[in-house]
Amino acid sequence: MRAVGGHGWDVADTYTPYFVHGLEEVLGWRRSRLPAACFLGGAAGVAFAFWLQFWTSAQDWPINVGGRPWNSLPAFVPVAFECMVLLAGFGLVFAFLFRCGLYPGKGARLPLPGATDDRFVLVLQEANHARDASEVISLLQVCGATVTEERSEGKQL
């Protein structure tokens, strides 16, 4: 990918059958914000759990059980922890699905059939329109590409 980028072509996307370490740096992607979504979901879970337990035990229906105070914080911690884990997980999953555009009924848009099964696919965008596509095809074949295909912008993905 660095060889192609050095010749004036931008790598738009890659499709790989397994995770490739360092690929996000080569593509110039930003760091993911999914940990922030997980933290916000967990914080919302803790806040909701403490609020609900305090409201039910001290506000709505206060019952004196064994002389314990109505707003006993140590009794609220296990439920708050479980709520935190649950909502952090849900927040992470829903943020991931929203960010990736995955929803029920959406079909896969792969550039080639079986692209992520056993093939590596490199989708390029031409940065300089004066360049010839045969130049990058020969460069890819020198780097070990077995099949190359040129598509116009309307047919790409």
WOSUL-V310256 format. One line per field, one symbol per residue. psi: psi as a letter, one per 20 degrees, with the letter a starting at -180 (. if undefined). A space follows every 50 residues. Layout:
psi->???
This chain:
psi->hhhghijjppogrqoqirpopjhhhhikqrqqjhhhhgghgghhgggggg gghgghhhggmppookjqqhloghhigghhghhggghgggggghhghghi kprpipqpnqhqpkhjgjqppopqpohoiiqphhghghghhhijphpqpp qrhhip.
